[in-house]
Amino acid sequence: MLRTSAAAVALALGGMLGAGVFVGVGAASAAAGGLALLGLPLAVLAAVCCAVSSAESSESYRGPGAAYGCVRARLGIVPARIAASSHFVGYAALIAALAGAIGEYAVPGGSLGISLAVPFVVVLAATTGLRLRGTAAWLWLLGTCTVLGLVVVTCLAISPPERTPGVDVEPLGIVAAAGTLFVVFLGFERLTAPDDESQRFPRVTIRRGLIVSLVAATMITAVVAVALLRQFGGARLGLAPAPLRDVLAAAGAQGLEPWVGVGAALVMLPVLLGAVETLRSTALAVVRDRDLPAGLAKTGSHGTPWLLDMLGAAAAGALTALLDPAAALALGACCVLVHYAFANAGVRILLAEDRTWPQRTACLGMALCVVLAVSMPVPALTGAAGAAVLGPLVGGLVSRRWS
């Protein structure tokens, strides 16, 4: 049981410590300045509610795209298409944010070539069946914590420069920061809604894994944010393209910059594998329901739908070229929040029949997702609205069904 629980924690936490920590803390500071951490409890609460809904829908609707399947069965075709397209665009944007961040960390000033290549390289690796599990997942977590720990120790050991105190942040900025920090916890989907039934854990193991991984991700994010805010300040942190590398220059530890930059780029690569798996899961469910061409589900020699994965990589590559990592992260967060607003609404109806979890959990999750989504920056809201409109149109045109 202990070994199973440890594997569950590695799976969930391995999906969490990615763009949210390496990019999200800076993006949250751009919205709320030095008060960005006030949004973290709200983000955690929303993540807990969404994780519960994800686990419940996955228990009732087995197979890929469980949340989408629950929405389709409980709310109808159009809400399901909106949820699915929001999920697809949201994860494509999150992959773009990670790819852009890898380019920023690997090369000072950023490398568009590296950023554009990353999604396709990761998809090629995914099509060979590469997955991080067991010992490999724990080694990756050790590498991630080493990079983060080096930055935190450096920031706390060196006295920060003097700054003029002052706070000029609207309350809505704190809510927007919470929406951005919600991305930190999205790795829970790898544990609660696996696309492969052979990877499913017992219900009690999922609960334990969620609790441990959510607490660990919250503590790590809080410590990293405190260290960066202490050394950088809210305003400057919000402008840093690669916060964990750039803060070392501010602390006078330039000698560590190349090591942290390359290390951060390397430890973000495995997170992309998990993001590709999650994107693929919902897309496969949409193909199954004939809202996307059946040919996209064609599998290669390793049993993975390589055409579908390449479509996701192409979408992520386009967003990488158009948006900087912070803007891509905001778009991804907003779209995924829209997806989970519908997912929680579907689970709310499901829980009226099966009281495994309190029904109010799904109600609270739905409300929080709506509040956080509408607090995001206008470009992200516009992109999320476009995804919500595009989904039903594409689904209707492909399937010739509109209701």
Contacts in CASP RR format, 6 or more apart in sequence:
PFRMAT RR
TARGET T0000
AUTHOR 0000-0000-0000
METHOD contacts of the structure
MODEL  1
MLRTSAAAVALALGGMLGAGVFVGVGAASAAAGGLALLGLPLAVLAAVCC
AVSSAESSESYRGPGAAYGCVRARLGIVPARIAASSHFVGYAALIAALAG
AIGEYAVPGGSLGISLAVPFVVVLAATTGLRLRGTAAWLWLLGTCTVLGL
VVVTCLAISPPERTPGVDVEPLGIVAAAGTLFVVFLGFERLTAPDDESQR
FPRVTIRRGLIVSLVAATMITAVVAVALLRQFGGARLGLAPAPLRDVLAA
AGAQGLEPWVGVGAALVMLPVLLGAVETLRSTALAVVRDRDLPAGLAKTG
SHGTPWLLDMLGAAAAGALTALLDPAAALALGACCVLVHYAFANAGVRIL
LAEDRTWPQRTACLGMALCVVLAVSMPVPALTGAAGAAVLGPLVGGLVSR
RWS
1 205 0 8 1.000
4 201 0 8 1.000
4 202 0 8 1.000
4 205 0 8 1.000
5 205 0 8 1.000
5 208 0 8 1.000
5 209 0 8 1.000
5 212 0 8 1.000
6 138 0 8 1.000
7 133 0 8 1.000
7 134 0 8 1.000
7 137 0 8 1.000
7 201 0 8 1.000
8 191 0 8 1.000
8 201 0 8 1.000
8 205 0 8 1.000
8 206 0 8 1.000
8 208 0 8 1.000
8 209 0 8 1.000
8 213 0 8 1.000
9 209 0 8 1.000
9 212 0 8 1.000
9 213 0 8 1.000
9 216 0 8 1.000
10 133 0 8 1.000
10 134 0 8 1.000
10 137 0 8 1.000
10 138 0 8 1.000
10 141 0 8 1.000
11 133 0 8 1.000
11 137 0 8 1.000
11 190 0 8 1.000
11 191 0 8 1.000
12 187 0 8 1.000
12 188 0 8 1.000
12 190 0 8 1.000
12 191 0 8 1.000
12 209 0 8 1.000
12 210 0 8 1.000
12 213 0 8 1.000
12 214 0 8 1.000
13 141 0 8 1.000
13 187 0 8 1.000
13 212 0 8 1.000
13 213 0 8 1.000
13 216 0 8 1.000
13 217 0 8 1.000
14 132 0 8 1.000
14 137 0 8 1.000
14 140 0 8 1.000
14 141 0 8 1.000
14 144 0 8 1.000
14 187 0 8 1.000
14 190 0 8 1.000
14 213 0 8 1.000
14 270 0 8 1.000
14 271 0 8 1.000
15 186 0 8 1.000
15 187 0 8 1.000
15 190 0 8 1.000
15 271 0 8 1.000
15 274 0 8 1.000
15 275 0 8 1.000
16 184 0 8 1.000
16 185 0 8 1.000
16 186 0 8 1.000
16 187 0 8 1.000
16 188 0 8 1.000
16 213 0 8 1.000
16 217 0 8 1.000
17 141 0 8 1.000
17 144 0 8 1.000
17 148 0 8 1.000
17 217 0 8 1.000
17 220 0 8 1.000
17 267 0 8 1.000
17 271 0 8 1.000
18 98 0 8 1.000
18 144 0 8 1.000
18 184 0 8 1.000
18 267 0 8 1.000
18 268 0 8 1.000
18 271 0 8 1.000
19 94 0 8 1.000
19 97 0 8 1.000
19 98 0 8 1.000
19 101 0 8 1.000
19 183 0 8 1.000
19 268 0 8 1.000
19 271 0 8 1.000
19 325 0 8 1.000
19 329 0 8 1.000
20 180 0 8 1.000
20 181 0 8 1.000
20 183 0 8 1.000
20 184 0 8 1.000
20 221 0 8 1.000
20 329 0 8 1.000
21 148 0 8 1.000
21 184 0 8 1.000
21 220 0 8 1.000
21 221 0 8 1.000
21 224 0 8 1.000
22 101 0 8 1.000
22 105 0 8 1.000
22 242 0 8 1.000
22 243 0 8 1.000
22 244 0 8 1.000
22 264 0 8 1.000
22 268 0 8 1.000
23 97 0 8 1.000
23 98 0 8 1.000
23 101 0 8 1.000
23 243 0 8 1.000
23 325 0 8 1.000
23 326 0 8 1.000
23 329 0 8 1.000
24 180 0 8 1.000
24 181 0 8 1.000
24 183 0 8 1.000
24 184 0 8 1.000
24 326 0 8 1.000
24 329 0 8 1.000
25 36 0 8 1.000
25 181 0 8 1.000
25 221 0 8 1.000
25 224 0 8 1.000
25 225 0 8 1.000
25 228 0 8 1.000
25 237 0 8 1.000
25 243 0 8 1.000
26 36 0 8 1.000
26 228 0 8 1.000
26 237 0 8 1.000
26 238 0 8 1.000
26 240 0 8 1.000
26 243 0 8 1.000
26 326 0 8 1.000
27 180 0 8 1.000
27 238 0 8 1.000
27 326 0 8 1.000
27 329 0 8 1.000
27 330 0 8 1.000
28 36 0 8 1.000
28 39 0 8 1.000
28 176 0 8 1.000
28 177 0 8 1.000
28 178 0 8 1.000
28 180 0 8 1.000
28 181 0 8 1.000
28 225 0 8 1.000
29 36 0 8 1.000
29 177 0 8 1.000
29 228 0 8 1.000
29 229 0 8 1.000
29 233 0 8 1.000
29 234 0 8 1.000
29 235 0 8 1.000
29 237 0 8 1.000
29 238 0 8 1.000
30 238 0 8 1.000
30 239 0 8 1.000
30 326 0 8 1.000
31 173 0 8 1.000
31 174 0 8 1.000
31 176 0 8 1.000
31 177 0 8 1.000
31 180 0 8 1.000
31 377 0 8 1.000
32 38 0 8 1.000
32 39 0 8 1.000
32 169 0 8 1.000
32 173 0 8 1.000
32 174 0 8 1.000
32 176 0 8 1.000
32 177 0 8 1.000
33 169 0 8 1.000
33 177 0 8 1.000
33 233 0 8 1.000
33 234 0 8 1.000
33 235 0 8 1.000
33 237 0 8 1.000
33 238 0 8 1.000
34 167 0 8 1.000
34 169 0 8 1.000
34 229 0 8 1.000
34 233 0 8 1.000
34 234 0 8 1.000
34 235 0 8 1.000
34 237 0 8 1.000
35 167 0 8 1.000
35 169 0 8 1.000
35 174 0 8 1.000
35 177 0 8 1.000
36 174 0 8 1.000
36 177 0 8 1.000
36 181 0 8 1.000
36 225 0 8 1.000
36 229 0 8 1.000
36 234 0 8 1.000
37 222 0 8 1.000
37 225 0 8 1.000
37 226 0 8 1.000
37 229 0 8 1.000
38 174 0 8 1.000
38 177 0 8 1.000
39 174 0 8 1.000
39 175 0 8 1.000
39 177 0 8 1.000
39 178 0 8 1.000
39 179 0 8 1.000
39 181 0 8 1.000
40 178 0 8 1.000
40 181 0 8 1.000
40 218 0 8 1.000
40 221 0 8 1.000
40 222 0 8 1.000
40 225 0 8 1.000
42 174 0 8 1.000
42 175 0 8 1.000
42 178 0 8 1.000
42 179 0 8 1.000
42 368 0 8 1.000
42 372 0 8 1.000
43 178 0 8 1.000
43 179 0 8 1.000
43 180 0 8 1.000
43 181 0 8 1.000
43 182 0 8 1.000
43 184 0 8 1.000
43 185 0 8 1.000
43 372 0 8 1.000
44 185 0 8 1.000
44 214 0 8 1.000
44 218 0 8 1.000
45 364 0 8 1.000
45 368 0 8 1.000
46 178 0 8 1.000
46 179 0 8 1.000
46 182 0 8 1.000
46 337 0 8 1.000
46 340 0 8 1.000
46 365 0 8 1.000
46 368 0 8 1.000
46 369 0 8 1.000
46 372 0 8 1.000
47 182 0 8 1.000
47 184 0 8 1.000
47 185 0 8 1.000
47 186 0 8 1.000
47 188 0 8 1.000
47 214 0 8 1.000
48 210 0 8 1.000
48 214 0 8 1.000
49 344 0 8 1.000
49 361 0 8 1.000
49 362 0 8 1.000
49 364 0 8 1.000
49 365 0 8 1.000
49 368 0 8 1.000
50 188 0 8 1.000
50 340 0 8 1.000
50 343 0 8 1.000
50 344 0 8 1.000
50 365 0 8 1.000
50 369 0 8 1.000
51 185 0 8 1.000
51 188 0 8 1.000
51 192 0 8 1.000
51 210 0 8 1.000
51 214 0 8 1.000
52 347 0 8 1.000
52 357 0 8 1.000
52 361 0 8 1.000
52 362 0 8 1.000
53 67 0 8 1.000
53 340 0 8 1.000
53 343 0 8 1.000
53 344 0 8 1.000
53 346 0 8 1.000
53 347 0 8 1.000
53 361 0 8 1.000
53 362 0 8 1.000
53 365 0 8 1.000
54 66 0 8 1.000
54 67 0 8 1.000
54 188 0 8 1.000
54 189 0 8 1.000
54 192 0 8 1.000
54 193 0 8 1.000
54 343 0 8 1.000
55 192 0 8 1.000
55 193 0 8 1.000
55 203 0 8 1.000
55 206 0 8 1.000
55 207 0 8 1.000
55 210 0 8 1.000
56 347 0 8 1.000
56 350 0 8 1.000
56 351 0 8 1.000
56 354 0 8 1.000
56 356 0 8 1.000
56 357 0 8 1.000
56 362 0 8 1.000
57 66 0 8 1.000
57 67 0 8 1.000
57 69 0 8 1.000
57 70 0 8 1.000
57 193 0 8 1.000
57 343 0 8 1.000
57 346 0 8 1.000
57 347 0 8 1.000
57 350 0 8 1.000
58 66 0 8 1.000
58 67 0 8 1.000
58 192 0 8 1.000
58 193 0 8 1.000
58 194 0 8 1.000
59 203 0 8 1.000
59 356 0 8 1.000
60 66 0 8 1.000
60 70 0 8 1.000
60 350 0 8 1.000
60 354 0 8 1.000
61 69 0 8 1.000
61 70 0 8 1.000
61 73 0 8 1.000
62 197 0 8 1.000
63 195 0 8 1.000
63 197 0 8 1.000
63 281 0 8 1.000
63 285 0 8 1.000
64 195 0 8 1.000
64 280 0 8 1.000
64 281 0 8 1.000
64 282 0 8 1.000
64 284 0 8 1.000
64 285 0 8 1.000
64 288 0 8 1.000
65 193 0 8 1.000
65 195 0 8 1.000
65 281 0 8 1.000
65 282 0 8 1.000
65 284 0 8 1.000
65 285 0 8 1.000
66 193 0 8 1.000
66 285 0 8 1.000
67 83 0 8 1.000
67 87 0 8 1.000
67 193 0 8 1.000
67 282 0 8 1.000
67 339 0 8 1.000
67 340 0 8 1.000
67 343 0 8 1.000
68 80 0 8 1.000
68 83 0 8 1.000
68 84 0 8 1.000
68 87 0 8 1.000
68 282 0 8 1.000
68 285 0 8 1.000
68 286 0 8 1.000
68 343 0 8 1.000
69 80 0 8 1.000
69 285 0 8 1.000
70 343 0 8 1.000
70 346 0 8 1.000
70 347 0 8 1.000
70 350 0 8 1.000
71 79 0 8 1.000
71 80 0 8 1.000
71 83 0 8 1.000
71 342 0 8 1.000
71 343 0 8 1.000
71 345 0 8 1.000
71 346 0 8 1.000
72 79 0 8 1.000
72 80 0 8 1.000
72 289 0 8 1.000
74 345 0 8 1.000
74 346 0 8 1.000
74 347 0 8 1.000
74 349 0 8 1.000
74 350 0 8 1.000
75 342 0 8 1.000
75 345 0 8 1.000
75 346 0 8 1.000
75 349 0 8 1.000
77 401 0 8 1.000
77 402 0 8 1.000
77 403 0 8 1.000
78 392 0 8 1.000
78 403 0 8 1.000
79 342 0 8 1.000
79 345 0 8 1.000
80 342 0 8 1.000
81 286 0 8 1.000
81 291 0 8 1.000
81 391 0 8 1.000
81 392 0 8 1.000
81 394 0 8 1.000
81 395 0 8 1.000
81 396 0 8 1.000
82 338 0 8 1.000
82 342 0 8 1.000
82 388 0 8 1.000
82 391 0 8 1.000
82 392 0 8 1.000
83 338 0 8 1.000
83 339 0 8 1.000
83 342 0 8 1.000
83 343 0 8 1.000
84 282 0 8 1.000
84 283 0 8 1.000
84 285 0 8 1.000
84 286 0 8 1.000
84 291 0 8 1.000
84 339 0 8 1.000
84 391 0 8 1.000
85 387 0 8 1.000
85 388 0 8 1.000
85 390 0 8 1.000
85 391 0 8 1.000
85 392 0 8 1.000
85 394 0 8 1.000
86 335 0 8 1.000
86 336 0 8 1.000
86 338 0 8 1.000
86 339 0 8 1.000
86 342 0 8 1.000
86 384 0 8 1.000
86 387 0 8 1.000
86 388 0 8 1.000
87 279 0 8 1.000
87 282 0 8 1.000
87 335 0 8 1.000
87 336 0 8 1.000
87 339 0 8 1.000
88 279 0 8 1.000
88 282 0 8 1.000
88 283 0 8 1.000
88 286 0 8 1.000
88 312 0 8 1.000
88 315 0 8 1.000
88 387 0 8 1.000
89 315 0 8 1.000
89 331 0 8 1.000
89 332 0 8 1.000
89 335 0 8 1.000
89 383 0 8 1.000
89 384 0 8 1.000
89 387 0 8 1.000
89 390 0 8 1.000
90 331 0 8 1.000
90 332 0 8 1.000
90 334 0 8 1.000
90 335 0 8 1.000
90 336 0 8 1.000
90 339 0 8 1.000
90 387 0 8 1.000
91 275 0 8 1.000
91 278 0 8 1.000
91 279 0 8 1.000
91 332 0 8 1.000
91 336 0 8 1.000
92 279 0 8 1.000
92 312 0 8 1.000
92 315 0 8 1.000
92 316 0 8 1.000
92 319 0 8 1.000
93 316 0 8 1.000
93 319 0 8 1.000
93 323 0 8 1.000
93 328 0 8 1.000
93 329 0 8 1.000
93 331 0 8 1.000
93 332 0 8 1.000
93 335 0 8 1.000
94 183 0 8 1.000
94 186 0 8 1.000
94 275 0 8 1.000
94 328 0 8 1.000
94 329 0 8 1.000
94 332 0 8 1.000
94 333 0 8 1.000
94 336 0 8 1.000
95 119 0 8 1.000
95 122 0 8 1.000
95 272 0 8 1.000
95 275 0 8 1.000
95 276 0 8 1.000
95 279 0 8 1.000
95 312 0 8 1.000
95 313 0 8 1.000
95 316 0 8 1.000
96 119 0 8 1.000
96 316 0 8 1.000
96 317 0 8 1.000
96 319 0 8 1.000
96 320 0 8 1.000
96 323 0 8 1.000
96 325 0 8 1.000
96 328 0 8 1.000
97 323 0 8 1.000
97 325 0 8 1.000
97 326 0 8 1.000
97 328 0 8 1.000
97 329 0 8 1.000
97 332 0 8 1.000
98 118 0 8 1.000
98 268 0 8 1.000
98 271 0 8 1.000
98 272 0 8 1.000
98 275 0 8 1.000
98 325 0 8 1.000
99 115 0 8 1.000
99 116 0 8 1.000
99 118 0 8 1.000
99 119 0 8 1.000
99 272 0 8 1.000
99 316 0 8 1.000
99 317 0 8 1.000
99 320 0 8 1.000
100 110 0 8 1.000
100 115 0 8 1.000
100 118 0 8 1.000
100 320 0 8 1.000
100 324 0 8 1.000
100 325 0 8 1.000
100 328 0 8 1.000
101 242 0 8 1.000
101 264 0 8 1.000
101 268 0 8 1.000
101 325 0 8 1.000
102 114 0 8 1.000
102 115 0 8 1.000
102 118 0 8 1.000
102 265 0 8 1.000
102 268 0 8 1.000
102 269 0 8 1.000
103 110 0 8 1.000
103 111 0 8 1.000
103 112 0 8 1.000
103 113 0 8 1.000
103 114 0 8 1.000
103 115 0 8 1.000
103 118 0 8 1.000
103 265 0 8 1.000
104 110 0 8 1.000
104 115 0 8 1.000
104 241 0 8 1.000
104 242 0 8 1.000
104 245 0 8 1.000
104 325 0 8 1.000
105 242 0 8 1.000
105 244 0 8 1.000
105 245 0 8 1.000
105 260 0 8 1.000
105 261 0 8 1.000
105 262 0 8 1.000
105 263 0 8 1.000
105 264 0 8 1.000
105 265 0 8 1.000
105 268 0 8 1.000
106 114 0 8 1.000
106 261 0 8 1.000
106 262 0 8 1.000
106 265 0 8 1.000
107 114 0 8 1.000
108 245 0 8 1.000
108 257 0 8 1.000
109 241 0 8 1.000
110 241 0 8 1.000
112 320 0 8 1.000
112 321 0 8 1.000
115 320 0 8 1.000
116 317 0 8 1.000
116 320 0 8 1.000
116 321 0 8 1.000
118 269 0 8 1.000
118 272 0 8 1.000
118 320 0 8 1.000
119 272 0 8 1.000
119 312 0 8 1.000
119 313 0 8 1.000
119 316 0 8 1.000
119 317 0 8 1.000
119 320 0 8 1.000
120 310 0 8 1.000
120 313 0 8 1.000
120 317 0 8 1.000
122 269 0 8 1.000
122 272 0 8 1.000
122 273 0 8 1.000
122 276 0 8 1.000
122 313 0 8 1.000
123 276 0 8 1.000
123 306 0 8 1.000
123 309 0 8 1.000
123 310 0 8 1.000
123 312 0 8 1.000
123 313 0 8 1.000
125 273 0 8 1.000
126 273 0 8 1.000
126 276 0 8 1.000
126 277 0 8 1.000
126 280 0 8 1.000
126 304 0 8 1.000
126 309 0 8 1.000
127 300 0 8 1.000
127 302 0 8 1.000
127 304 0 8 1.000
127 306 0 8 1.000
127 309 0 8 1.000
128 302 0 8 1.000
128 304 0 8 1.000
129 302 0 8 1.000
129 303 0 8 1.000
129 304 0 8 1.000
130 273 0 8 1.000
131 273 0 8 1.000
131 277 0 8 1.000
132 140 0 8 1.000
132 270 0 8 1.000
132 273 0 8 1.000
132 274 0 8 1.000
140 267 0 8 1.000
140 270 0 8 1.000
143 263 0 8 1.000
143 267 0 8 1.000
144 267 0 8 1.000
145 220 0 8 1.000
147 244 0 8 1.000
147 260 0 8 1.000
147 263 0 8 1.000
147 264 0 8 1.000
147 267 0 8 1.000
148 220 0 8 1.000
148 224 0 8 1.000
148 244 0 8 1.000
150 256 0 8 1.000
150 259 0 8 1.000
150 260 0 8 1.000
151 224 0 8 1.000
151 227 0 8 1.000
151 228 0 8 1.000
151 244 0 8 1.000
151 247 0 8 1.000
151 248 0 8 1.000
151 260 0 8 1.000
152 223 0 8 1.000
152 224 0 8 1.000
152 227 0 8 1.000
154 248 0 8 1.000
154 251 0 8 1.000
154 253 0 8 1.000
154 256 0 8 1.000
155 227 0 8 1.000
155 228 0 8 1.000
155 230 0 8 1.000
155 231 0 8 1.000
155 247 0 8 1.000
155 251 0 8 1.000
156 227 0 8 1.000
156 230 0 8 1.000
158 231 0 8 1.000
158 251 0 8 1.000
158 252 0 8 1.000
158 253 0 8 1.000
160 230 0 8 1.000
160 231 0 8 1.000
160 232 0 8 1.000
160 233 0 8 1.000
160 250 0 8 1.000
160 251 0 8 1.000
161 250 0 8 1.000
163 233 0 8 1.000
172 375 0 8 1.000
173 375 0 8 1.000
175 371 0 8 1.000
175 372 0 8 1.000
175 375 0 8 1.000
176 375 0 8 1.000
176 376 0 8 1.000
176 377 0 8 1.000
178 372 0 8 1.000
178 375 0 8 1.000
179 333 0 8 1.000
179 334 0 8 1.000
179 337 0 8 1.000
179 372 0 8 1.000
179 373 0 8 1.000
179 375 0 8 1.000
179 376 0 8 1.000
180 329 0 8 1.000
180 330 0 8 1.000
180 333 0 8 1.000
180 376 0 8 1.000
181 221 0 8 1.000
182 333 0 8 1.000
182 336 0 8 1.000
182 337 0 8 1.000
182 372 0 8 1.000
183 329 0 8 1.000
183 332 0 8 1.000
183 333 0 8 1.000
183 336 0 8 1.000
184 217 0 8 1.000
184 221 0 8 1.000
185 214 0 8 1.000
185 217 0 8 1.000
186 278 0 8 1.000
186 336 0 8 1.000
187 213 0 8 1.000
187 274 0 8 1.000
187 278 0 8 1.000
188 210 0 8 1.000
188 213 0 8 1.000
188 214 0 8 1.000
189 278 0 8 1.000
190 274 0 8 1.000
190 277 0 8 1.000
190 278 0 8 1.000
191 201 0 8 1.000
191 206 0 8 1.000
191 209 0 8 1.000
191 210 0 8 1.000
191 213 0 8 1.000
192 206 0 8 1.000
192 210 0 8 1.000
193 278 0 8 1.000
193 281 0 8 1.000
194 200 0 8 1.000
194 281 0 8 1.000
195 277 0 8 1.000
195 280 0 8 1.000
195 281 0 8 1.000
195 284 0 8 1.000
224 244 0 8 1.000
227 247 0 8 1.000
228 237 0 8 1.000
228 243 0 8 1.000
228 244 0 8 1.000
228 247 0 8 1.000
229 237 0 8 1.000
231 247 0 8 1.000
231 250 0 8 1.000
231 251 0 8 1.000
232 240 0 8 1.000
232 243 0 8 1.000
232 246 0 8 1.000
232 247 0 8 1.000
232 250 0 8 1.000
236 250 0 8 1.000
237 243 0 8 1.000
237 247 0 8 1.000
240 246 0 8 1.000
240 247 0 8 1.000
241 324 0 8 1.000
241 325 0 8 1.000
241 326 0 8 1.000
242 261 0 8 1.000
242 264 0 8 1.000
244 260 0 8 1.000
244 261 0 8 1.000
244 264 0 8 1.000
245 257 0 8 1.000
245 260 0 8 1.000
245 261 0 8 1.000
245 264 0 8 1.000
248 254 0 8 1.000
248 255 0 8 1.000
248 256 0 8 1.000
248 257 0 8 1.000
248 260 0 8 1.000
249 257 0 8 1.000
276 309 0 8 1.000
276 312 0 8 1.000
276 313 0 8 1.000
279 312 0 8 1.000
280 304 0 8 1.000
280 305 0 8 1.000
280 308 0 8 1.000
280 309 0 8 1.000
283 292 0 8 1.000
283 296 0 8 1.000
283 305 0 8 1.000
283 308 0 8 1.000
283 311 0 8 1.000
283 312 0 8 1.000
284 297 0 8 1.000
284 305 0 8 1.000
284 308 0 8 1.000
286 292 0 8 1.000
286 395 0 8 1.000
287 293 0 8 1.000
287 294 0 8 1.000
287 295 0 8 1.000
287 296 0 8 1.000
287 297 0 8 1.000
287 305 0 8 1.000
287 308 0 8 1.000
288 297 0 8 1.000
289 399 0 8 1.000
290 398 0 8 1.000
290 399 0 8 1.000
291 394 0 8 1.000
291 395 0 8 1.000
291 396 0 8 1.000
291 398 0 8 1.000
291 399 0 8 1.000
292 394 0 8 1.000
292 395 0 8 1.000
292 398 0 8 1.000
293 398 0 8 1.000
295 307 0 8 1.000
296 305 0 8 1.000
296 307 0 8 1.000
296 308 0 8 1.000
296 311 0 8 1.000
297 305 0 8 1.000
297 307 0 8 1.000
297 308 0 8 1.000
298 305 0 8 1.000
298 306 0 8 1.000
298 307 0 8 1.000
299 305 0 8 1.000
299 306 0 8 1.000
300 306 0 8 1.000
319 328 0 8 1.000
319 331 0 8 1.000
320 328 0 8 1.000
323 331 0 8 1.000
327 377 0 8 1.000
327 379 0 8 1.000
327 380 0 8 1.000
330 376 0 8 1.000
330 377 0 8 1.000
330 379 0 8 1.000
330 380 0 8 1.000
331 379 0 8 1.000
331 380 0 8 1.000
331 383 0 8 1.000
331 384 0 8 1.000
332 380 0 8 1.000
333 372 0 8 1.000
333 376 0 8 1.000
333 380 0 8 1.000
334 373 0 8 1.000
334 376 0 8 1.000
334 380 0 8 1.000
334 381 0 8 1.000
334 383 0 8 1.000
334 384 0 8 1.000
335 383 0 8 1.000
335 384 0 8 1.000
335 387 0 8 1.000
337 369 0 8 1.000
337 370 0 8 1.000
337 372 0 8 1.000
337 373 0 8 1.000
337 376 0 8 1.000
337 384 0 8 1.000
338 369 0 8 1.000
338 373 0 8 1.000
338 384 0 8 1.000
338 387 0 8 1.000
338 388 0 8 1.000
340 365 0 8 1.000
340 369 0 8 1.000
341 365 0 8 1.000
341 366 0 8 1.000
341 369 0 8 1.000
341 370 0 8 1.000
341 373 0 8 1.000
344 362 0 8 1.000
344 363 0 8 1.000
344 365 0 8 1.000
344 366 0 8 1.000
344 369 0 8 1.000
345 362 0 8 1.000
345 366 0 8 1.000
346 362 0 8 1.000
347 362 0 8 1.000
348 359 0 8 1.000
348 362 0 8 1.000
348 363 0 8 1.000
348 366 0 8 1.000
351 357 0 8 1.000
351 358 0 8 1.000
351 359 0 8 1.000
351 361 0 8 1.000
351 362 0 8 1.000
352 359 0 8 1.000
373 381 0 8 1.000
373 384 0 8 1.000
374 381 0 8 1.000
376 384 0 8 1.000
392 402 0 8 1.000
395 401 0 8 1.000
396 402 0 8 1.000
END
